[in-house]
Amino acid sequence: MASRRRTLLKVIILGDSGVGKTSLMNQYVNKKFSNQYKATIGADFLTKEVQFEDRLFTLQIWDTAGQERFQSLGVAFYRGADCCVLVYDVNSMKSFDNLNNWREEFLIQASPSDPDNFPFVLLGNKVDVDGGNSRVVSEKKAKAWCASKGNIPYFETSAKDGINVEEAFQCIVKNALKNEPEEELYMPDTVDVVGGNRGQGSSGCC
Amino acid sequence: RDEGAATSSRTHLVAEFKAALERKVVDLAELRRLACQGVPDDPAVRPVVWKQLLLGYLPMDHALWAYELEKKRSQYSAFKDELLVNPSEVTRRMEMTISKRKEHNSEGTGFLPRAEIVQDEHPLSLGKTSVWNQHFQESETVEQIDRDVKRTHPEMQFFNGGSSDALSNQESLKRILTIFAKLNPGIRYVQGMNEVLAPLYYVFKNDPDQSNSASAESDAFFCFVEVLSGFRDNFCKQLDNSVVGIRSTISKLSQLLKRHDEELWRHLEV
């Protein structure tokens, strides 16, 4: 084995309560939409096998509770994330205004080695609602925000109708790989002094 | 045959519970002993056992039940009147009191009574104590409650599906959670409380006794408060870093897990 390629990609979904985080994750992983999701308490995750440029990955998607109260508690799982997906509801200005808080909170809690270049992807969800008539955040406004944060990729999605969900997650995978440390590809076989098999998911640069 | 045996032991258990509940003064130790095997899902048993034994809402002495329930239910009704009125109504009531007083004062003085804006009680007021300011702060909580109540047990017709009963049950859950949030400003509403409340309300609402079923909302409110009182500090953000807060509770759980299943504990910690 010449290289220890990373096969696990960890993605965290953040955003206000009720913007559709659970629905987006389920639409992508299970190709299903339901009105019957309960509010997410704490955090939950799903995994999906994905292929990207001839490599196979296990995508581990972490869905989180939207209420602020949960932020100060279980955020240990932010650490080691390869990409952070921010979600807002295009019909709710407040959910858009809170994006700054979510982004900053993530950077503080996850403390990535290169915060300025950490990959985020923004999703404006629920574009199907009311045929777009109740929309309050324009695409232009969302794109301007993305530009101001170092050109964050942006998608307008409907978890309900499956619009742009596949495309968005393709982009998420691509961006999650962006910060894959080069040297990792040339890492020689190592002796695991800890003794336990920690699995490939915990390989990293720390 | 096993099924028959199970049914007969369940019937026997229900009968034991009923006998225990029919005593003039309920023997709490006896009821607890019975309950540790589970309280059967019998509409004549479960609501009263929950209210009484587990939550101390009903007194042990039957003779006091009617009085106690009456007292609590009217207290809840007062909470609704006091806490669920909208700010316009509060302002209107204040103005009425003031104008009444004015009318009274102006008698015989020759001054014409005129309408007066209650100081600081208007939507643009910046005063911290203004009912409108409180209203805007609370509206976020109310919106969160609304979102979560709509997705509480979505698979059950009782809570969901658009029937008028389901809608009225949702309204009850919303009122209970809103009143609790207003009475407990340090805690307000935390996602998941809806899941704690729902089974209480469901069981009380399905009580075959008409008057109990009609008061399910108020009974569920007080029992919900009782349930939460055991771990309310975990909900309070200001206590997160104290020995009674949620972080400390989580680390106790982690220590317990470590003691009983170190391998799983290590897996979760890494």
Interface residues (C-beta under 8 A of the other chain):
Chain A: S17 G18 N35 Q36 Y37 K38 A39 T40 I41 A65 G66 Q67 R69 F70 S72 L73 G74 G196 R198 S202
Chain B: Q144 R147 D148 R151 T152 H153 P154 E155 V190 Q191 G192 N194 E195 F235 K237 D240 I246 R247 I250 R266 V270
